[in-house]
Amino acid sequence: MNKRFAVLGSPIAHSKSPAIHLAAYRVLGLDWEYGRAEVQKGLLRTFLAGLNDVWHGFSVTMPLKEEATRFAQETDRFAQLTGVTNTLYLDEFGKWHGFNTDVFGIIQAVTEARIGLVKHALIIGSGATATSAMVAISVLNPNAQVEVLARNAESRRTLLALGKQLGLRVRRAGGLRAASRVSNLTISTLPAGSLDKQAAKLEKALFWKPKGALLDVAYNPWPSKLASAWTAKDRRTISGLEMLIWQAVAQIRIFTNGSAERELPNEIAVVSAMHLAVESEQ
């Protein structure tokens, strides 16, 4: 049966999701289509109301993730905790389900990097992805200490409150230089280029060295200036592409069987094809 899926958001023209999903569908032998659609903030419900019955699900990116949570008739635990939905799935009864697979994407990206137990983490930013990062850390280590470095006082307070709700030891970070020295995982959730000036200074700083690995969700260009600063100090970096691929794996699980928990047939080959698809687009 031919089914159609797409990634929704704005801007959307440079999304790698179509290449990633279509590569996976080929390995799985699925005759499905996956495209992209420009949908601006506030217009998600209008867009979805105009669909015909060939559409079965969507990946949702900024600025629609909170809107998708409000739209979904049923949401998974991660979407409920974060208020963020990046996957919408229409079941056979016409009911829209909302999922947050970004949490799974972060968990898998960190786990695959084999950096050890995350005892002390630093989250940079306080938006939707930062919220998913907080939940991911709570899954990786329910006893972790987490510092948050963010300019927006209101969203920072909300993120810290979520951390406390999850049972984590949380506090506001004093600064990037100091916090990265004690964190064995730093997760930057900021847009590409946001920390370029600070990163350049850190790379040249003789007496600064981060304690642990960096996951930078901004993967274009790669390495980011922040990742280069970590590499210059002989520390591990994880590209946001790893998060992107693994959150897409969870989406495809949902699209095929309605659950993010059940692995895909031949999942190792699927993930390999997704990586190749990304590399060919670089």
C-alpha positions in Angstrom: 0.0 0.0 0.0 1.4 3.4 -1.0 1.5 5.8 2.0 2.7 9.3 2.1 4.6 11.1 4.9 6.5 14.4 5.1 8.4 16.7 7.3 6.6 20.0 8.3 8.1 23.2 9.5 9.6 26.6 8.5 12.1 27.0 7.0 12.1 23.4 5.6 13.9 23.5 2.2 17.2 22.2 3.5 15.8 19.4 5.7 17.7 16.1 5.4 14.7 14.1 6.6 13.4 13.1 3.1 16.8 11.6 2.2 17.0 9.8 5.6 13.5 8.4 5.5 13.5 7.3 1.9 16.8 5.5 2.3 15.2 3.5 5.2 12.0 2.8 3.3 14.1 1.3 0.4 15.9 -1.1 2.8 12.6 -2.1 4.4 11.0 -2.7 1.0 8.3 -0.1 1.6 6.7 1.7 -1.4 6.2 4.8 0.6 6.7 8.5 -0.3 8.2 11.1 2.0 8.5 14.8 1.2 8.6 18.2 2.8 6.1 21.0 3.3 6.5 24.6 4.4 4.1 25.2 7.3 4.4 28.4 9.3 3.6 28.8 13.0 -0.1 28.8 13.7 -1.1 27.0 10.5 -0.5 23.3 11.4 -4.2 22.5 12.1 -5.2 24.2 8.9 -2.7 22.2 6.9 -3.7 18.9 8.4 -7.4 19.6 7.9 -6.8 19.8 4.1 -5.3 16.4 3.7 -6.7 13.4 1.8 -6.5 9.8 3.0 -3.1 8.9 1.5 -1.3 10.8 4.3 -0.5 8.7 7.4 2.1 10.7 9.4 4.5 13.6 9.7 7.8 14.6 11.1 7.4 18.0 12.8 10.2 20.5 13.2 10.4 24.1 14.4 8.3 26.2 14.9 5.5 23.6 15.1 6.5 21.2 17.9 4.4 22.7 20.7 1.5 23.3 18.3 1.7 19.6 17.3 1.4 18.6 21.0 -1.8 20.6 21.3 -3.2 19.1 18.1 -2.5 15.4 18.9 -5.5 13.5 20.4 -3.1 11.3 22.3 0.6 11.8 23.2 3.4 9.6 24.5 5.1 10.1 27.8 8.0 12.1 26.4 5.7 14.5 24.6 3.7 14.9 27.8 6.8 15.7 29.9 8.3 18.1 27.4 5.2 19.7 25.8 7.1 18.9 22.5 5.9 16.7 19.7 8.0 16.0 16.6 6.0 13.1 15.2 2.4 12.9 14.3 0.9 9.5 13.3 -2.6 8.9 12.1 -3.9 5.4 13.1 -6.4 3.2 11.3 -9.3 4.7 13.2 -8.5 8.3 12.2 -6.9 9.3 15.6 -3.8 11.5 15.6 -1.0 10.4 18.0 1.8 12.7 19.1 5.3 11.5 20.0 8.6 13.1 21.0 11.3 11.0 19.4 14.0 13.7 20.0 14.5 12.2 23.5 15.2 8.8 22.0 17.5 10.4 19.4 19.6 12.1 22.1 19.7 8.9 24.2 20.9 6.8 21.3 23.4 9.3 20.0 25.0 9.5 23.5 24.8 5.7 24.1 26.4 4.9 20.7 29.3 7.3 21.5 30.1 5.1 24.6 31.2 8.0 26.8 30.2 6.2 30.1 27.7 7.2 32.7 26.5 10.8 32.5 27.1 12.0 36.0 27.3 15.7 35.4 25.8 17.4 32.3 25.6 20.9 30.9 22.7 21.9 28.7 23.2 25.0 26.6 19.9 26.6 25.6 16.3 26.4 27.0 14.1 25.7 24.0 12.3 22.6 22.7 15.4 20.6 22.1 16.9 21.5 25.5 13.7 20.2 27.1 14.2 16.9 25.3 17.8 16.9 26.4 16.8 17.2 30.1 14.4 14.2 29.8 17.1 12.2 27.9 19.6 12.8 30.7 17.1 11.7 33.3 16.8 8.4 31.3 20.6 8.0 30.9 21.1 8.6 34.7 18.3 9.5 37.0 20.8 10.7 39.6 22.7 13.1 37.3 23.5 16.7 38.1 22.6 19.1 35.4 23.5 22.7 34.8 21.6 24.9 32.4 23.2 27.8 30.5 20.6 30.0 28.8 19.8 33.7 28.4 16.0 33.5 28.5 15.2 33.6 32.2 11.6 32.4 31.8 12.3 29.4 29.7 15.4 28.6 31.8 13.3 28.5 35.0 10.8 26.2 33.2 13.6 23.9 32.1 15.1 23.8 35.7 11.7 23.1 37.1 11.3 20.1 34.7 14.7 18.8 35.9 13.6 19.0 39.5 10.3 17.2 38.6 12.3 14.4 37.0 14.4 14.0 40.2 17.6 15.5 38.8 19.9 17.8 40.7 19.7 21.0 38.7 21.1 24.5 38.8 21.8 27.5 36.6 25.3 27.4 35.1 27.7 30.2 35.9 29.2 30.2 32.4 30.3 27.9 29.5 34.0 27.9 30.5 33.5 26.8 34.1 30.6 24.5 33.5 32.2 22.5 30.7 35.2 21.8 32.9 33.1 19.8 35.3 30.6 18.2 32.9 31.3 14.8 31.3 28.6 15.6 28.7 27.7 19.0 27.3 24.7 19.3 25.0 24.4 22.4 22.9 20.9 22.9 21.6 21.5 26.4 20.0 21.2 27.2 16.3 24.3 27.0 14.2 26.8 29.8 14.7 25.3 31.0 18.0 28.5 30.2 20.0 31.1 30.8 17.3 32.8 33.8 19.1 32.9 32.0 22.5 34.1 28.8 20.9 37.0 30.6 19.1 38.1 32.1 22.5 37.9 28.8 24.3 39.9 27.0 21.6 42.7 29.5 22.1 42.5 29.4 25.9 45.6 27.7 27.3 44.1 26.7 30.7 40.7 25.6 29.5 39.9 22.0 28.8 36.4 20.4 28.9 36.0 17.4 31.1 33.9 15.3 28.7 32.1 14.9 25.4 30.1 17.4 23.4 26.8 16.7 21.5 26.1 19.7 19.3 22.7 19.4 17.7 23.7 22.0 15.1 25.3 19.8 12.4 25.6 22.1 9.4 28.4 23.1 9.0 30.3 20.3 10.7 32.4 20.4 12.7 30.8 23.4 14.3 33.1 26.0 15.9 32.1 24.6 19.3 32.9 21.0 18.2 36.3 22.3 16.9 37.1 23.7 20.3 36.4 20.4 21.9 38.4 18.5 19.3 41.3 20.9 19.8 41.4 19.9 23.5 41.3 16.1 22.6 37.7 15.7 23.7 35.0 13.6 22.0 32.3 15.3 19.8 29.0 13.9 18.7 27.3 15.4 15.6 23.7 16.4 15.8 23.2 14.2 12.7 23.4 11.2 15.0 20.5 12.6 17.0 18.6 13.3 13.7 19.1 9.8 12.4 18.1 8.0 15.6 15.0 10.2 16.2 14.1 9.3 12.6 14.5 5.6 13.4 12.0 6.0 16.1 9.6 7.8 13.7 9.9 5.0 11.2 9.1 2.5 13.9 6.0 4.5 14.7 5.0 4.7 11.0 5.4 1.0 10.5 3.9 -0.4 13.7 2.5 2.4 15.8 5.2 2.1 18.5 8.6 3.6 19.0 9.6 0.6 21.2 9.7 -2.2 18.6 12.8 -2.4 16.5 12.6 -2.4 12.7 13.3 -5.5 10.7 17.1 -5.5 9.8 17.5 -2.2 11.8 21.3 -2.2 11.6 21.1 -2.1 7.8 18.4 0.6 7.9 20.6 2.8 10.1 23.6 2.2 7.9 21.6 3.3 4.8 20.4 6.4 6.6 24.0 7.3 7.4 25.0 6.8 3.8 22.1 9.0 2.6 23.2 11.9 4.9 26.9 11.6 3.8 25.9 11.7 0.1 24.1 15.0 0.7 27.1 16.6 2.5 
